[in-house]
Amino acid sequence: MNPDELMEAPLEQVRDIALTLAARGDVFLTGLLRPWNAYQLGIALAVFALAHLLAMVVAPRLYDWMRGLEGRPKWQMRILVILHRRIRMILFVAIIWLVFAVMQETTWPSRSYILGVIAELATAWLFIAFAARLIANAFLRAVVRYGAWAWVTLSILNLTGEAQTVLDSFSLTLGETRISLWLVLQAAVVLSLLIFLARFATTATSARIRSNEEISPSMQVLATKFLQVALYGTAFFYGLGLVGVDLTGLAVLSGAIGVGLGFGLQKVVSNLVSGIIILLDKSIKPGDVISLGETFGWIQALGARYVSVVTRDGKEYLIPNEDLITGQVVNWSHSDRFVRLDIFFGTAYEDDPHKVRRVAIEASAVVPRVLRDKPPVCHIVGFGDSSVDYILRFWISDPTGGLTNIRGNVYLALWDAFRENDISIPFPQREVKILEGSSLRT
């Protein structure tokens, strides 16, 4: 069969179905000319107008009541906002069902049939509008909303068979697999639903994992990532299986694609594997203070491809996981959070070294953040050209608070203490000697 014949067969089916629908539409429009059918449409329009007027009265009062609420959970306020925006539709659905019930009891069923269809359509559309609000992505929410509205409308009007036939007639055959437009739509709906459920389960479970203080931060991240991969992967393959996609061919195709992408995405794969290694060996974890080259900061998050490091000046560096595996990383809080800092200074030769050491230790010990249970120590490290050189060592337990600022505070404490104890900090001096016979030019 040539391509023209392949296209002609679906078009013939579409033509036949279109003629059938046109005949049904003609019967429907002819039926509207009957008095009771026209009355039902008029009643529906009157109910809509009544709902609109009631909404104009109820909506402002509901809004004022909502503004007076305080301390309510965020999810409750979101529900109230959705109800406020849909108040006219809610009133229309409530009134139309009430009118339909009354007419069912007071007149023949045929004289309220159209009202029942309108009530079913309005209820379905209202339910879909509420359900679609659970989808965070705006584009996906719009696709699901309008797609569900179209399918529910066809179901209520008993046109799903014709629609399915038309969609299934447009197909493409790859080997032994037949892919039709109907199959694609089924897969999209089922996968969207399963992925939404997987996302909901992942979010709820991840929150419980992060709230468990007995699990280390690195294991929390690892468990969350593993859970995401497992749930999303299960939802994807299970959804394809439900709609009848042959997963054997998909496995072969994915293997071939994986081999091709492996050469072009070596760095990406390397970063992914490095991220898993980092989580498993617990070399770094969220909250650790690290130094990598010129970057110094604390780890805010561990991603699949990179690690987020925030510095003291508010910059956020996204460092690839591979650099943390292959490079030299200083983890200031790997096994514990105690960090020893060294500062250097010099005093004049006229000052007593024993007094200098004592004054330096006492001055640094009273600086906030300097640990008392690990007291500072001071040692002479050499005799310079114009000063006796010392090193002062002290410990802190909060490197996330910064290192430069605590060093500056200790230097400032030494300055004040040396001035109070008449200890001088020398500076290099140069003597200029004018040789005999030389002259100065001005």
Backbone torsions as a table, in degrees:
resi	resn	phi	psi	omega
1	MET	NA	127.6	-177.4
2	ASN	-81.4	168.9	-178.1
3	PRO	-59.9	-33.4	180.0
4	ASP	-64.7	-39.4	178.5
5	GLU	-68.3	-35.1	178.5
6	LEU	-63.7	-36.9	179.5
7	MET	-79.1	-29.6	-175.2
8	GLU	-71.1	-34.5	-178.7
9	ALA	-62.9	-49.8	177.2
10	PRO	-61.7	-35.6	-179.2
11	LEU	-66.7	-34.6	176.7
12	GLU	-65.5	-40.8	177.6
13	GLN	-63.8	-42.0	179.0
14	VAL	-62.7	-39.3	179.8
15	ARG	-65.1	-43.2	179.8
16	ASP	-64.4	-42.6	-179.4
17	ILE	-67.4	-37.6	178.2
18	ALA	-63.2	-39.5	177.8
19	LEU	-65.6	-38.6	177.9
20	THR	-64.1	-44.5	179.4
21	LEU	-65.8	-36.7	178.4
22	ALA	-63.6	-39.1	178.0
23	ALA	-65.2	-41.8	177.3
24	ARG	-63.5	-40.8	179.8
25	GLY	-63.7	-37.1	178.8
26	ASP	-65.5	-40.0	177.3
27	VAL	-64.4	-40.6	-178.9
28	PHE	-65.1	-44.7	180.0
29	LEU	-66.6	-35.3	176.7
30	THR	-65.8	-38.0	178.5
31	GLY	-66.4	-27.8	178.6
32	LEU	-66.7	-20.3	180.0
33	LEU	-74.2	-16.1	176.7
34	ARG	-68.1	145.2	-173.5
35	PRO	-57.3	-46.8	-174.4
36	TRP	-69.3	-32.1	176.5
37	ASN	-67.4	-41.0	177.0
38	ALA	-65.3	-37.8	177.6
39	TYR	-61.9	-38.9	-179.4
40	GLN	-64.2	-40.9	176.4
41	LEU	-64.3	-40.2	177.8
42	GLY	-64.1	-39.3	177.5
43	ILE	-63.6	-41.3	179.6
44	ALA	-62.8	-42.7	178.1
45	LEU	-64.5	-38.9	178.3
46	ALA	-64.9	-40.3	177.6
47	VAL	-63.2	-40.3	178.4
48	PHE	-63.7	-42.1	178.6
49	ALA	-63.9	-40.2	178.0
50	LEU	-64.3	-42.1	178.7
51	ALA	-63.4	-37.3	178.5
52	HIS	-64.6	-43.7	179.4
53	LEU	-66.1	-42.1	178.4
54	LEU	-64.3	-37.1	178.9
55	ALA	-64.4	-35.9	178.5
56	MET	-64.6	-26.5	179.1
57	VAL	-88.6	-42.6	-173.3
58	VAL	-78.3	-39.7	-173.4
59	ALA	-58.2	-47.5	179.3
60	PRO	-63.0	-38.1	178.9
61	ARG	-67.5	-39.6	176.7
62	LEU	-63.6	-38.6	179.4
63	TYR	-65.9	-42.7	177.7
64	ASP	-64.0	-38.5	177.8
65	TRP	-65.3	-39.2	179.5
66	MET	-66.2	-37.0	-179.6
67	ARG	-66.7	-25.1	179.0
68	GLY	-82.9	-7.4	-179.7
69	LEU	-78.6	135.0	178.1
70	GLU	-136.6	144.2	176.8
71	GLY	77.9	8.9	178.5
72	ARG	-80.1	149.1	176.0
73	PRO	-60.1	153.6	-176.3
74	LYS	-63.7	-36.3	-177.4
75	TRP	-68.1	-33.3	177.4
76	GLN	-67.1	-40.4	178.5
77	MET	-66.1	-36.0	178.0
78	ARG	-64.7	-40.0	178.3
79	ILE	-64.3	-41.7	179.1
80	LEU	-64.0	-37.8	178.0
81	VAL	-64.1	-42.4	178.8
82	ILE	-63.7	-42.1	177.9
83	LEU	-62.3	-39.6	179.7
84	HIS	-64.3	-39.5	-179.1
85	ARG	-71.8	-26.2	-177.3
86	ARG	-107.3	20.7	-172.8
87	ILE	-62.9	-36.6	-179.6
88	ARG	-66.7	-41.9	179.3
89	MET	-67.8	-36.9	178.8
90	ILE	-63.6	-44.9	178.8
91	LEU	-64.7	-39.4	179.2
92	PHE	-62.3	-45.5	-179.8
93	VAL	-62.3	-44.3	-178.9
94	ALA	-62.7	-43.9	-176.9
95	ILE	-72.4	-40.3	-177.6
96	ILE	-65.7	-36.3	177.0
97	TRP	-69.4	-36.1	177.0
98	LEU	-64.1	-44.9	178.1
99	VAL	-63.6	-41.6	179.7
100	PHE	-62.7	-42.4	179.1
101	ALA	-63.6	-40.8	179.1
102	VAL	-64.4	-43.3	-178.7
103	MET	-70.0	-30.7	175.6
104	GLN	-62.8	-33.9	-178.5
105	GLU	-84.8	-23.6	-171.5
106	THR	-107.1	-14.7	-177.5
107	THR	-143.4	-177.1	-178.4
108	TRP	-71.1	149.1	180.0
109	PRO	-58.2	-33.6	-178.1
110	SER	-66.3	-22.5	-178.9
111	ARG	-86.3	1.8	174.8
112	SER	-129.8	11.7	-176.3
113	TYR	-63.0	-47.3	-178.4
114	ILE	-64.8	-37.4	176.6
115	LEU	-63.0	-37.0	177.3
116	GLY	-64.4	-41.0	177.6
117	VAL	-64.2	-43.0	179.2
118	ILE	-63.6	-40.8	179.0
119	ALA	-64.2	-41.8	178.6
120	GLU	-64.3	-43.9	179.3
121	LEU	-62.5	-46.0	-179.0
122	ALA	-63.5	-41.1	179.0
123	THR	-64.6	-44.1	179.5
124	ALA	-63.3	-43.9	179.5
125	TRP	-63.4	-39.5	178.7
126	LEU	-65.6	-43.1	178.9
127	PHE	-63.4	-42.4	179.6
128	ILE	-64.6	-38.4	179.2
129	ALA	-62.3	-40.4	177.4
130	PHE	-69.1	-43.8	-177.6
131	ALA	-65.9	-35.5	-178.7
132	ALA	-66.9	-21.8	179.4
133	ARG	-66.9	-16.9	178.7
134	LEU	-73.9	-14.8	-179.5
135	ILE	-89.0	122.8	-174.9
136	ALA	-74.0	-39.9	-176.7
137	ASN	-71.1	126.0	-175.1
138	ALA	-65.9	-42.9	-179.1
139	PHE	-64.9	-47.9	179.7
140	LEU	-63.8	-36.6	178.2
141	ARG	-62.4	-41.9	179.3
142	ALA	-66.3	-41.5	179.9
143	VAL	-62.9	-46.2	-179.6
144	VAL	-64.8	-41.7	-177.3
145	ARG	-62.4	-52.7	-175.9
146	TYR	-72.3	-33.8	176.1
147	GLY	-65.1	-43.1	178.3
148	ALA	-66.8	-39.9	177.1
149	TRP	-59.7	-43.7	-179.2
150	ALA	-64.6	-43.3	-176.9
151	TRP	-70.0	-40.6	178.6
152	VAL	-64.9	-39.5	178.2
153	THR	-62.3	-43.3	178.0
154	LEU	-64.9	-36.5	179.7
155	SER	-66.1	-44.5	-179.2
156	ILE	-66.6	-34.1	179.8
157	LEU	-87.6	6.0	178.5
158	ASN	58.8	42.7	179.3
159	LEU	-116.4	12.5	-176.7
160	THR	-68.2	-34.7	179.7
161	GLY	-62.5	-46.9	178.6
162	GLU	-64.3	-42.0	179.5
163	ALA	-64.1	-40.4	178.8
164	GLN	-64.9	-39.2	178.9
165	THR	-63.6	-42.8	179.0
166	VAL	-64.0	-46.1	-178.5
167	LEU	-67.1	-34.6	-178.8
168	ASP	-76.1	-19.2	-179.2
169	SER	-73.1	-25.2	176.9
170	PHE	-89.8	105.1	-173.5
171	SER	-141.9	166.9	178.9
172	LEU	-139.6	131.4	-177.3
173	THR	-106.9	122.7	176.3
174	LEU	-118.3	100.9	-177.1
175	GLY	68.0	-119.7	177.7
176	GLU	-98.2	3.5	-177.5
177	THR	-103.1	128.3	177.9
178	ARG	-107.2	120.4	-178.0
179	ILE	-113.6	114.7	179.6
180	SER	-110.9	166.5	177.8
181	LEU	-64.5	-34.3	176.9
182	TRP	-63.8	-40.6	178.2
183	LEU	-65.2	-39.4	179.4
184	VAL	-64.5	-42.9	178.6
185	LEU	-65.7	-40.9	176.3
186	GLN	-59.0	-46.5	-179.4
187	ALA	-62.5	-40.1	-179.4
188	ALA	-63.6	-43.6	-179.2
189	VAL	-66.9	-48.0	-177.3
190	VAL	-65.1	-43.6	179.6
191	LEU	-65.3	-39.9	178.4
192	SER	-61.0	-43.9	180.0
193	LEU	-65.0	-45.8	-178.1
194	LEU	-67.4	-39.1	179.2
195	ILE	-67.2	-37.0	175.8
196	PHE	-62.7	-43.6	177.8
197	LEU	-64.9	-38.9	178.3
198	ALA	-65.6	-38.5	178.4
199	ARG	-66.1	-41.9	178.7
200	PHE	-62.8	-44.1	179.0
201	ALA	-65.6	-38.6	179.5
202	THR	-65.2	-43.8	-179.4
203	THR	-63.3	-45.2	-178.8
204	ALA	-66.2	-43.4	-178.5
205	THR	-69.9	-38.8	179.7
206	SER	-63.4	-37.5	178.1
207	ALA	-63.3	-39.7	178.3
208	ARG	-69.1	-36.1	178.7
209	ILE	-66.1	-43.4	-179.4
210	ARG	-68.3	-25.1	179.4
211	SER	-83.5	-8.5	179.2
212	ASN	-84.9	107.9	-176.7
213	GLU	-74.2	-14.2	179.8
214	GLU	-76.9	-15.1	178.5
215	ILE	-96.8	131.6	-178.9
216	SER	-66.0	155.2	-179.6
217	PRO	-56.8	-39.6	179.6
218	SER	-65.9	-40.3	178.4
219	MET	-69.2	-30.5	175.7
220	GLN	-63.5	-45.7	178.7
221	VAL	-63.7	-43.8	-179.5
222	LEU	-62.6	-44.6	179.6
223	ALA	-63.8	-39.0	179.2
224	THR	-65.4	-45.0	179.2
225	LYS	-63.4	-44.1	179.6
226	PHE	-62.7	-40.3	179.3
227	LEU	-64.2	-41.4	178.8
228	GLN	-62.7	-47.2	179.9
229	VAL	-62.2	-43.7	-177.8
230	ALA	-65.2	-47.5	-176.4
231	LEU	-69.9	-45.3	180.0
232	TYR	-66.7	-39.4	177.6
233	GLY	-64.4	-42.9	178.0
234	THR	-63.3	-43.1	179.4
235	ALA	-62.0	-40.8	-178.0
236	PHE	-65.8	-52.9	-175.9
237	PHE	-72.1	-35.3	177.8
238	TYR	-67.5	-38.1	177.5
239	GLY	-64.6	-42.0	176.9
240	LEU	-64.0	-36.6	177.5
241	GLY	-66.3	-35.4	-179.3
242	LEU	-65.6	-37.0	-177.6
243	VAL	-87.7	3.4	173.9
244	GLY	91.7	18.0	178.0
245	VAL	-78.6	133.2	179.2
246	ASP	-74.7	109.8	-176.7
247	LEU	-76.0	-15.7	178.7
248	THR	-66.1	-47.9	177.1
249	GLY	-65.0	-34.7	178.4
250	LEU	-65.8	-35.8	179.0
251	ALA	-66.0	-41.1	178.3
252	VAL	-65.6	-43.7	180.0
253	LEU	-64.1	-42.9	179.7
254	SER	-65.9	-33.1	176.6
255	GLY	-65.7	-41.7	178.2
256	ALA	-66.2	-42.4	178.2
257	ILE	-64.5	-39.1	-179.8
258	GLY	-62.2	-38.5	178.3
259	VAL	-65.0	-41.3	-179.8
260	GLY	-68.3	-40.8	-179.2
261	LEU	-74.1	-24.2	-177.8
262	GLY	-59.9	-36.0	-179.5
263	PHE	-73.8	-33.4	-178.3
264	GLY	-87.0	-16.5	-176.7
265	LEU	-120.1	38.4	-178.7
266	GLN	-62.1	-43.0	-178.5
267	LYS	-65.2	-41.0	-179.8
268	VAL	-64.0	-45.9	179.1
269	VAL	-64.2	-39.7	178.6
270	SER	-60.9	-41.7	178.6
271	ASN	-67.1	-37.6	177.9
272	LEU	-63.6	-46.4	179.5
273	VAL	-65.6	-40.7	178.0
274	SER	-61.6	-37.3	177.5
275	GLY	-63.3	-39.6	178.2
276	ILE	-66.3	-40.3	179.1
277	ILE	-63.2	-42.0	179.5
278	ILE	-60.9	-41.0	-179.7
279	LEU	-69.8	-34.6	-177.6
280	LEU	-75.5	-43.2	-177.5
281	ASP	-85.6	-5.4	175.1
282	LYS	57.1	33.1	179.5
283	SER	-69.2	-34.0	173.9
284	ILE	-137.0	156.0	-179.0
285	LYS	-151.1	161.6	178.4
286	PRO	-56.5	131.5	-178.9
287	GLY	101.4	-15.9	178.3
288	ASP	-68.7	149.2	175.9
289	VAL	-102.5	122.2	-175.7
290	ILE	-129.4	160.8	172.0
291	SER	-127.4	128.9	177.5
292	LEU	-136.9	102.4	-175.0
293	GLY	67.2	-125.5	178.6
294	GLU	-89.1	0.0	-177.3
295	THR	-94.8	125.4	176.9
296	PHE	-131.3	125.8	-179.9
297	GLY	-178.9	-172.0	180.0
298	TRP	-113.8	151.0	-175.7
299	ILE	-77.8	123.1	179.4
300	GLN	-93.9	-38.2	-177.5
301	ALA	-154.7	149.9	174.3
302	LEU	-108.3	116.0	179.9
303	GLY	-100.7	175.1	179.3
304	ALA	-69.6	-29.7	-176.9
305	ARG	-113.3	-24.2	-173.9
306	TYR	-146.3	169.2	174.9
307	VAL	-116.4	130.5	179.4
308	SER	-88.6	119.0	-179.6
309	VAL	-119.3	123.0	-179.2
310	VAL	-104.5	127.0	-179.2
311	THR	-91.2	174.9	-177.4
312	ARG	-68.5	-23.4	179.8
313	ASP	-90.7	12.4	174.7
314	GLY	87.2	0.4	178.2
315	LYS	-79.1	141.9	179.0
316	GLU	-113.7	115.6	-179.8
317	TYR	-98.7	132.6	175.6
318	LEU	-102.4	97.4	-174.7
319	ILE	-94.5	124.9	178.8
320	PRO	-57.7	144.1	-179.3
321	ASN	-60.5	-32.5	-178.4
322	GLU	-63.2	-35.8	179.4
323	ASP	-65.5	-31.7	179.2
324	LEU	-75.9	-23.2	178.7
325	ILE	-84.0	-43.1	-174.3
326	THR	-91.5	-22.0	-177.5
327	GLY	-93.0	170.7	177.6
328	GLN	-88.9	115.6	-176.5
329	VAL	-114.0	131.7	174.4
330	VAL	-97.7	111.9	177.7
331	ASN	-101.0	105.9	-175.3
332	TRP	-72.4	-14.0	-176.5
333	SER	-137.0	41.8	-177.7
334	HIS	-69.8	-62.5	-179.4
335	SER	-90.4	-34.0	174.4
336	ASP	-150.7	176.0	-174.5
337	ARG	-101.3	9.7	178.5
338	PHE	-82.7	129.7	-178.7
339	VAL	-129.4	131.0	176.2
340	ARG	-99.4	132.3	179.7
341	LEU	-116.3	146.2	179.7
342	ASP	-120.3	136.9	171.3
343	ILE	-130.9	150.0	-176.3
344	PHE	-116.9	144.3	176.4
345	PHE	-154.8	170.9	178.9
346	GLY	-140.7	150.2	177.4
347	THR	-128.1	167.6	-177.2
348	ALA	-69.9	157.9	179.7
349	TYR	-68.4	-22.2	-179.6
350	GLU	-73.3	-16.8	-177.4
351	ASP	-85.4	142.5	-179.4
352	ASP	-70.2	120.9	-178.6
353	PRO	-60.9	-35.0	179.7
354	HIS	-64.2	-41.3	178.0
355	LYS	-67.4	-40.2	179.8
356	VAL	-60.5	-45.7	-179.2
357	ARG	-62.8	-43.6	-178.4
358	ARG	-64.4	-46.1	-179.3
359	VAL	-63.9	-39.8	-179.7
360	ALA	-65.2	-42.0	179.5
361	ILE	-65.9	-44.4	-179.2
362	GLU	-65.7	-38.7	-178.2
363	ALA	-68.7	-41.5	-178.5
364	SER	-74.5	-26.8	-176.5
365	ALA	-67.9	-24.4	-177.4
366	VAL	-93.0	-0.2	179.0
367	VAL	-74.3	131.6	176.6
368	PRO	-56.7	145.6	-179.1
369	ARG	82.7	-17.0	175.3
370	VAL	-79.4	126.5	-174.3
371	LEU	-72.2	138.1	177.1
372	ARG	-85.8	-33.3	-178.2
373	ASP	-75.4	-12.7	170.4
374	LYS	-121.0	78.7	-169.7
375	PRO	-62.6	149.2	177.4
376	PRO	-64.7	154.7	175.3
377	VAL	-130.2	152.6	-179.0
378	CYS	-135.6	133.6	-178.2
379	HIS	-135.8	152.0	171.3
380	ILE	-81.3	131.9	-178.8
381	VAL	-114.7	-3.4	177.1
382	GLY	164.8	167.8	176.8
383	PHE	-110.6	111.7	-177.8
384	GLY	-86.5	-176.0	-179.6
385	ASP	-65.0	-37.2	-176.4
386	SER	-131.0	7.2	-177.6
387	SER	-156.1	159.9	169.6
388	VAL	-90.6	125.4	-172.7
389	ASP	-94.8	137.1	-178.7
390	TYR	-127.6	160.2	169.9
391	ILE	-126.5	132.0	178.3
392	LEU	-114.5	125.1	-178.3
393	ARG	-117.5	134.8	179.0
394	PHE	-146.8	163.7	-174.9
395	TRP	-116.3	147.1	171.4
396	ILE	-131.3	162.7	-179.5
397	SER	-121.9	8.6	-179.0
398	ASP	-135.1	71.0	-179.6
399	PRO	-62.9	-21.0	177.3
400	THR	-65.4	-18.6	177.5
401	GLY	-76.6	-5.7	178.7
402	GLY	105.1	152.2	179.2
403	LEU	-107.5	-38.1	-178.0
404	THR	-64.4	-39.1	-177.2
405	ASN	-68.7	-37.5	179.3
406	ILE	-71.3	-34.8	174.9
407	ARG	-63.6	-43.2	178.5
408	GLY	-61.5	-39.1	178.7
409	ASN	-66.2	-37.7	178.8
410	VAL	-68.7	-42.5	176.5
411	TYR	-59.0	-41.9	180.0
412	LEU	-65.4	-37.9	177.1
413	ALA	-66.4	-37.8	176.6
414	LEU	-64.9	-40.8	179.5
415	TRP	-59.1	-49.4	-179.3
416	ASP	-64.0	-41.9	-178.4
417	ALA	-67.8	-39.4	-179.7
418	PHE	-67.1	-37.7	179.1
419	ARG	-68.1	-36.3	178.0
420	GLU	-68.9	-29.3	-177.1
421	ASN	-105.2	16.4	177.0
422	ASP	55.1	40.6	174.9
423	ILE	-102.1	124.9	-174.7
424	SER	-98.8	146.8	175.7
425	ILE	-106.6	105.6	-174.1
426	PRO	-73.0	162.6	174.3
427	PHE	-133.7	152.6	-176.4
428	PRO	-59.5	136.2	177.5
429	GLN	-121.7	143.2	-179.3
430	ARG	-121.7	136.9	178.4
431	GLU	-107.6	126.4	-178.7
432	VAL	-102.5	121.8	-178.6
433	LYS	-112.3	126.9	-179.3
434	ILE	-93.3	119.7	-179.4
435	LEU	-71.5	151.3	-179.2
436	GLU	-64.0	136.4	-178.3
437	GLY	91.6	-6.5	179.5
438	SER	-87.9	160.3	178.7
439	SER	-136.6	151.4	178.8
440	LEU	-98.0	136.1	177.4
441	ARG	-104.0	134.2	-179.6
442	THR	-108.8	NA	NA
